[in-house]
């Protein structure tokens, strides 16, 4: 029987190998992942992540699951925003569980949280396609720049719905299809010519950043991904483009 295949960037690989290949990419870049994000986006990724957490509107007492959030960028923002809205001490801090398949990325997140003295975050090594959590256990599910790396996006979306409580919020931030005329050609030139070179200079890993650029192009465009979210049983799907569609946020609810 012929083994199923999956895309790994522009390569086609046996489905059983993709997870290991993705782990290798992020193990390689973990120590300089946040620095590279700043360099790659000229710091714009921080604005995108702030916009994501603003739209999430985390509340004191919420339990949020942040998937593929190893370095803690989103989790720290969620905790800080919820805490700022809890000045009267009602409802308690928001609690965030970070679940990432890569132990090196989680290690970076744990280090950053310790430096900030942050204890409201739990760190779990787990797979987005088989989350190690009970049904209906979270008020919100977030994932930023991670879902395009899973082998079966449909399985990850089904798991998102499973672990959300009725009334729970799904919010995804991901690179998407550029919709601003003229920007697409510039973005392609940057992604395929300059980005891998920056990865080679700063992270000593040109190949991993070539994969990251390719994985963005293989990810479904906004409307198709929105339909996948709806097909997983999540409702009231909405999309907001960022920077002309370089990135997009997809919001939905488990009703």
C-alpha positions in Angstrom: 0.0 0.0 0.0 1.4 3.4 -1.0 2.1 5.7 2.0 0.3 9.0 2.1 2.4 12.1 1.5 2.4 15.6 2.9 4.0 18.9 1.9 7.1 20.0 3.7 7.5 23.4 2.1 7.7 22.8 -1.6 8.9 19.2 -1.0 6.6 16.2 -0.9 7.5 13.8 1.9 6.0 10.7 3.4 3.3 11.8 5.8 4.9 9.9 8.7 8.1 12.0 8.3 6.7 15.5 8.3 6.3 15.9 12.1 9.9 14.9 12.7 11.1 17.3 10.0 9.2 20.2 11.5 10.6 19.4 14.9 14.1 19.6 13.5 13.4 23.0 12.0 12.2 24.5 15.3 14.8 22.7 17.4 17.4 24.3 15.1 16.0 27.9 15.3 14.6 27.9 18.9 17.4 29.9 20.6 17.2 32.7 18.0 13.5 32.4 17.1 12.3 35.6 18.6 15.4 37.6 17.4 14.7 36.3 13.9 11.1 37.3 14.1 12.1 40.8 14.9 14.6 40.9 12.0 12.3 39.2 9.5 9.4 41.5 10.1 11.2 44.6 11.3 9.3 44.2 14.5 5.9 44.1 12.9 5.1 40.7 14.3 4.8 42.4 17.7 2.1 44.6 16.3 0.3 41.6 14.8 0.4 39.7 18.1 -0.8 42.7 20.1 -3.7 42.9 17.6 -4.5 39.3 18.1 -4.6 39.5 21.9 -6.6 42.8 21.7 -9.2 41.0 19.5 -9.2 38.0 21.9 -10.0 40.3 24.7 -8.9 37.9 27.5 -10.8 38.2 30.8 -9.7 37.6 34.4 -10.3 34.0 35.3 -10.2 32.6 31.8 -8.4 29.4 31.0 -6.7 29.7 27.6 -4.8 27.1 25.6 -2.1 28.6 23.4 -1.0 25.9 20.9 2.4 26.0 19.2 3.3 29.0 21.4 6.5 27.6 22.8 8.4 30.9 23.3 5.5 32.4 25.2 5.0 35.5 23.1 1.2 35.1 23.0 0.8 33.6 26.5 2.6 36.4 28.2 0.5 39.0 26.4 -2.7 37.3 27.4 -1.7 37.1 31.1 -0.6 40.7 31.1 -3.7 42.0 29.4 -6.1 40.0 31.6 -4.2 41.2 34.7 -4.5 44.8 33.6 -8.2 44.4 33.5 -8.4 42.8 37.0 -7.4 45.9 39.0 -10.1 45.3 41.5 -8.9 41.7 42.1 -12.1 40.1 40.8 -12.0 36.8 39.0 -8.3 36.0 39.4 -5.6 36.0 36.8 -6.1 34.5 33.4 -4.3 31.1 33.3 -2.6 30.1 30.1 -1.5 26.6 29.1 1.1 26.6 26.4 1.2 23.4 24.4 4.0 22.9 21.9 5.4 19.8 20.2 9.0 21.1 20.5 10.8 20.9 23.8 13.5 23.4 22.8 10.9 26.0 22.0 9.1 25.4 25.3 12.5 25.7 27.0 12.8 29.2 25.6 9.4 30.1 26.9 10.0 28.8 30.4 13.2 30.8 30.5 11.5 34.0 29.4 8.6 33.5 31.9 11.2 33.0 34.7 13.0 36.2 33.8 9.7 38.0 34.1 8.7 36.2 37.3 5.5 35.0 35.6 3.9 31.9 37.2 0.4 32.0 35.6 1.6 29.9 32.6 1.8 26.1 32.4 4.0 24.5 29.8 3.1 21.2 28.1 4.8 19.2 25.4 2.0 17.9 23.1 0.8 17.6 19.6 -1.9 19.9 18.1 -3.5 17.0 16.4 -3.9 15.0 19.6 -4.1 17.5 22.5 -3.5 16.0 26.0 -6.5 17.8 27.6 -10.1 16.8 28.4 -13.1 17.9 26.3 -14.5 21.3 27.0 -11.7 22.4 29.3 -10.7 25.9 27.9 -12.4 29.3 27.5 -10.2 30.2 24.6 -7.8 28.5 22.1 -5.1 30.5 20.4 -2.5 29.6 17.8 -0.1 32.0 16.2 2.1 31.1 13.2 1.8 27.4 14.0 -1.1 25.7 12.3 0.5 25.8 8.9 3.2 23.4 10.2 0.9 20.6 11.4 0.5 17.6 9.2 -3.3 17.5 9.3 -4.8 20.9 9.6 -8.3 19.4 9.8 -7.3 17.3 12.8 -5.9 20.3 14.6 -9.1 22.3 14.1 -11.2 19.4 15.3 -9.1 19.2 18.4 -9.5 23.0 18.9 -13.2 22.6 18.9 -13.1 19.5 21.2 -11.1 21.2 24.0 -13.2 24.5 23.9 -16.1 24.9 26.3 -19.5 25.9 24.7 -19.1 29.6 24.2 -15.4 29.3 23.9 -13.3 31.4 21.4 -11.0 30.2 18.7 -8.4 32.7 17.4 -5.7 31.9 14.9 -2.9 34.3 13.6 -1.1 33.0 10.5 0.7 34.1 7.5 -1.7 34.3 4.6 -2.2 35.4 1.0 -1.2 38.9 0.1 -4.2 40.8 -1.2 -2.7 44.3 -1.8 -1.8 44.8 -5.5 2.0 45.1 -6.0 2.9 44.0 -2.5 2.8 40.3 -3.5 5.8 40.6 -5.9 7.9 42.5 -3.3 7.0 40.0 -0.6 7.9 37.0 -2.8 11.3 38.5 -3.6 11.9 39.2 0.1 10.7 35.7 1.2 12.7 33.6 -1.2 15.8 35.7 -1.7 16.5 37.7 1.4 14.9 35.7 4.2 16.9 32.5 3.9 20.1 34.6 3.8 19.2 36.4 7.0 18.5 32.9 8.5 21.9 31.8 7.4 23.7 34.9 8.9 21.8 35.1 12.2 20.6 31.6 13.0 23.2 29.7 10.9 20.4 27.8 9.3 19.4 29.0 5.8 17.5 25.8 5.0 15.0 26.2 7.9 14.1 29.7 6.8 13.7 28.6 3.3 11.2 26.0 4.5 9.3 28.6 6.5 8.9 30.8 3.5 7.7 27.8 1.4 5.3 26.7 4.1 3.6 30.1 4.0 2.9 29.7 0.3 1.5 26.2 0.8 -1.0 27.4 3.4 -4.6 27.9 2.3 -5.7 31.5 1.5 -8.0 33.3 3.8 -11.4 32.2 2.4 -10.4 28.5 2.1 -9.0 28.4 5.7 -12.2 30.1 7.0 -14.2 27.3 5.3 -12.0 24.6 7.0 -12.7 26.2 10.4 -16.4 26.1 9.7 -16.2 22.5 8.5 -14.6 21.6 11.8 -17.8 22.7 13.6 -16.7 26.1 14.7 -19.1 29.0 14.0 -19.3 32.7 13.3 -16.0 32.6 11.4 -14.5 36.1 10.8 -11.3 37.1 9.1 -9.1 40.2 9.6 -6.2 40.9 7.3 -3.0 42.4 8.6 -0.5 44.3 6.5 -2.3 43.8 3.2 -2.8 40.1 3.9 0.8 39.2 4.7 -0.8 37.8 7.9 -4.5 37.2 8.8 -6.5 36.5 11.9 -9.3 34.0 11.9 -11.8 34.1 14.7 -14.6 31.6 15.5 -16.7 30.3 18.4 -17.8 26.9 19.7 -21.5 27.4 20.3 
